[in-house]
Amino acid sequence: MTRIYKLLDRPAWNEAVALGVFRGSEADAADGFIHFSDAGQAQETARRHFTDSPDLLLLTVDAESLGDALRWEPSRDGALFPHLYAALPVAAVIEIRALEPGGDGVPRLGTLEP
């Protein structure tokens, strides 16, 4: 199983659970897809976009369960990032982890499985 990761705040996740799907953040909607990171990209994504973010969660998602709606496309520094061109079914989330910031405000993700 290939794992991909999504950072989001708890209220957004609670709304997704109530709906059965996560439709994406404002940034996702603006770009036309839901942004994810792989295990090697997630910590830098956290640093760049989620420093000092309160009540942050890390979702671990089974990439294969997303089918053809998931595409790996060039993004930061030309690296391929997973982009979902559909809503994320709550059932595709295999783990949810609450994150704590380090002393610099950057969320600490710990070791992530590819």
C-alpha positions as CSV (number, residue, x, y, z in Angstrom):
1,M,0.0,0.0,0.0
2,T,1.3,3.5,-0.9
3,R,0.5,6.1,1.7
4,I,0.0,9.8,1.1
5,Y,-0.6,12.5,3.6
6,K,-2.9,15.5,4.1
7,L,-2.5,18.2,6.7
8,L,-5.7,19.9,7.8
9,D,-7.3,21.4,10.9
10,R,-9.6,19.5,13.1
11,P,-12.8,21.5,12.2
12,A,-12.3,20.7,8.5
13,W,-11.9,17.0,9.4
14,N,-15.0,17.0,11.6
15,E,-17.0,18.5,8.7
16,A,-15.6,15.9,6.4
17,V,-16.6,13.1,8.8
18,A,-20.2,14.5,8.9
19,L,-20.4,14.6,5.1
20,G,-18.5,11.3,4.5
21,V,-16.0,13.1,2.2
22,F,-13.4,15.9,2.4
23,R,-13.9,18.3,-0.5
24,G,-10.7,20.2,0.1
25,S,-9.5,23.4,1.6
26,E,-9.8,26.9,0.1
27,A,-6.3,26.4,-1.4
28,D,-7.3,23.0,-2.9
29,A,-10.5,24.5,-4.4
30,A,-8.5,27.4,-5.9
31,D,-6.1,24.9,-7.6
32,G,-8.9,22.4,-8.7
33,F,-7.6,19.4,-6.8
34,I,-6.8,18.3,-3.2
35,H,-3.1,18.6,-2.4
36,F,-1.3,15.7,-0.7
37,S,2.3,14.9,0.1
38,D,4.3,11.7,0.1
39,A,6.3,10.6,3.2
40,G,9.4,12.5,2.0
41,Q,7.5,15.7,1.2
42,A,5.1,16.0,4.2
43,Q,7.5,17.6,6.7
44,E,8.5,20.4,4.3
45,T,4.8,21.0,3.4
46,A,4.1,21.3,7.2
47,R,7.0,23.9,7.5
48,R,5.9,25.9,4.5
49,H,2.2,26.0,4.9
50,F,1.2,25.0,8.5
51,T,3.7,26.7,10.9
52,D,1.8,28.0,13.9
53,S,-1.4,26.3,12.8
54,P,-3.6,25.3,15.8
55,D,-5.4,22.0,16.2
56,L,-3.7,20.4,13.2
57,L,-4.2,16.8,12.0
58,L,-2.2,14.6,9.7
59,L,-4.3,12.2,7.7
60,T,-2.7,9.0,6.3
61,V,-4.5,7.9,3.1
62,D,-4.4,4.7,1.1
63,A,-3.4,6.1,-2.3
64,E,-4.5,3.0,-4.3
65,S,-8.0,3.3,-3.0
66,L,-8.4,6.7,-4.8
67,G,-8.1,5.2,-8.3
68,D,-7.6,7.3,-11.4
69,A,-8.7,10.5,-9.7
70,L,-5.2,10.6,-8.0
71,R,-2.5,11.9,-10.3
72,W,1.2,12.5,-9.5
73,E,2.2,15.8,-11.0
74,P,5.2,18.2,-10.9
75,S,5.0,20.8,-8.1
76,R,7.6,22.2,-5.7
77,D,11.1,22.0,-7.2
78,G,9.8,19.7,-10.0
79,A,9.0,16.8,-7.6
80,L,5.9,14.7,-8.3
81,F,3.2,15.3,-5.8
82,P,-0.1,13.5,-5.4
83,H,-3.1,15.5,-6.4
84,L,-6.7,14.2,-6.1
85,Y,-9.2,15.4,-8.7
86,A,-12.2,14.3,-6.6
87,A,-13.5,14.5,-3.1
88,L,-11.6,12.4,-0.6
89,P,-13.8,9.6,0.9
90,V,-13.4,9.5,4.7
91,A,-13.1,5.7,4.3
92,A,-9.8,6.1,2.4
93,V,-8.2,7.6,5.6
94,I,-6.3,4.8,7.4
95,E,-4.9,6.9,10.2
96,I,-5.4,10.3,11.9
97,R,-2.7,11.8,14.0
98,A,-2.9,15.0,16.1
99,L,0.2,17.1,15.6
100,E,2.1,19.2,18.1
101,P,4.3,22.1,17.0
102,G,8.0,22.2,17.8
103,G,9.5,25.2,19.5
104,D,9.7,26.9,16.1
105,G,6.0,26.4,15.5
106,V,6.5,23.8,12.8
107,P,4.4,20.7,13.3
108,R,6.5,17.6,14.0
109,L,5.2,14.7,11.9
110,G,7.6,12.0,13.1
111,T,8.5,9.0,10.9
112,L,6.1,8.4,8.0
113,E,5.7,5.3,6.0
114,P,5.9,5.5,2.2
